[in-house]
Amino acid sequence: MWGRHHSALRTGVMAQILNPLAAHIQTIKRRLIVIGATIVVALMVCFTFSGEMVAWLNRPFPNQLVFYGPTEALFASIKVSLLAAILVSLPVIFYQCWKCIEPALLPKEQRWGIPLFALAGALFAFGLIFCNFVILPLVINFFVSFGMDHDVTPELSVGTYIDFNVKFLLIFGCAFELPLVLTILARVGVVSAQVLAKYRKYAILASLILSAIVTPDATLFTMLLMAVPLMVLYEIGILGARIFGRGGPTEVSLPLDPDVPIGPAGHRVR
C-alpha cells in the first residue's frame, strides 16, 4: 500500500518536472522550424536577384568574373543568396529567439529585450556596410594592383571571389557586436570598465591573433584591416561599460554578532 502510494507520488513529481520541460522543447522545435522556413522562403526570393547581388559585389574588381567548373556559378549564386536571405530573415530570427527566452526574464528585464535585439541587428548591418564600402574595396584593389604591377593579368573565378566577400562580410558583421557584448557583460556585473581597460594590451594581442585566424587569406594587410577595427570596437565597448555598467560593489555594514543568521541573499537577518 505504502509502496504504491510512494510510487504514485514519485510519478507525479516527475511529471511536474518533465511536462514543462517537454513543452519547452516542443516550443523551441516549433520556433526553429519557423526560422528555417523563413530562411528557405527568403532564399528562394533572393535567388532571383542573385545576378544583381554578384554584380554589386563585383564593383571593386574592374574585370568580368569567370567560372572554371560547371557548378561554380550556381553555388556562388546560392551562397550570396543565402547571405541575403539570412539578413532579410533577421527580424524573424530575433523575434523567435526573444519569444523563446522571454518567459525566463523578469518584467524589468523584458523591457530591454526588444531594444537590445534591434541594436544587435543594427550593429550587424553596420558591420556589413562598413565592410562592403570600406574594407573590401581596399583589400581587392590592393591585391589586384599588386598582381598587375608584376605583369600578371587578373582573372578571378566567381566562386573564389564570392567566397572571399561573404567571409569578410560575416566576420565584420559579427565583429561589430563586440561593443554590445562588452556593455551587456559589464551591465550584469561579469566585467567592469576598469578590468577591460587593464587588459587592453591582451585584447590587442587577441585581436591580432583572431584576425590572423579568421581572415580568408591571413596576410599582414588584411590582418591589420581586421585588427584595427576590432581594437576600436573594444575601446567603444569600454566606453559603453563605463556608461552603462554597474558601479563598484557597495559595502554593507553587518552586525558583529556571529550568532545572527545570514539570509539567502547574503544579508544578515535579525
C-alpha positions, 0 to 999 in steps of 0.5 A, a space after each residue: 500500500 505504502 509502496 504504491 502510494 510512494 510510487 504514485 507520488 514519485 510519478 507525479 513529481 516527475 511529471 511536474 518536472 518533465 511536462 514543462 520541460 517537454 513543452 519547452 522543447 516542443 516550443 523551441 522545435 516549433 520556433 526553429 522550424 519557423 526560422 528555417 522556413 523563413 530562411 528557405 522562403 527568403 532564399 528562394 526570393 533572393 535567388 532571383 536577384 542573385 545576378 544583381 547581388 554578384 554584380 554589386 559585389 563585383 564593383 571593386 574588381 574592374 574585370 568580368 568574373 569567370 567560372 572554371 567548373 560547371 557548378 561554380 556559378 550556381 553555388 556562388 549564386 546560392 551562397 550570396 543568396 543565402 547571405 541575403 536571405 539570412 539578413 532579410 530573415 533577421 527580424 524573424 530570427 530575433 523575434 523567435 529567439 526573444 519569444 523563446 527566452 522571454 518567459 525566463 526574464 523578469 518584467 524589468 528585464 523584458 523591457 530591454 529585450 526588444 531594444 537590445 535585439 534591434 541594436 544587435 541587428 543594427 550593429 550587424 548591418 553596420 558591420 556589413 556596410 562598413 565592410 562592403 564600402 570600406 574594407 573590401 574595396 581596399 583589400 581587392 584593389 590592393 591585391 589586384 594592383 599588386 598582381 598587375 604591377 608584376 605583369 600578371 593579368 587578373 582573372 578571378 573565378 566567381 566562386 573564389 571571389 564570392 567566397 572571399 566577400 561573404 567571409 569578410 562580410 560575416 566576420 565584420 558583421 559579427 565583429 561589430 557586436 563586440 561593443 554590445 557584448 562588452 556593455 551587456 557583460 559589464 551591465 550584469 556585473 561579469 566585467 567592469 570598465 576598469 578590468 577591460 581597460 587593464 587588459 587592453 594590451 591582451 585584447 590587442 594581442 587577441 585581436 591580432 591573433 583572431 584576425 590572423 585566424 579568421 581572415 580568408 587569406 591571413 596576410 599582414 594587410 588584411 590582418 591589420 584591416 581586421 585588427 584595427 577595427 576590432 581594437 576600436 570596437 573594444 575601446 567603444 565597448 569600454 566606453 559603453 561599460 563605463 556608461 552603462 555598467 554597474 558601479 563598484 560593489 557597495 559595502 554593507 555594514 553587518 552586525 558583529 554578532 556571529 550568532 545572527 543568521 545570514 539570509 539567502 541573499 547574503 544579508 544578515 537577518 535579525 
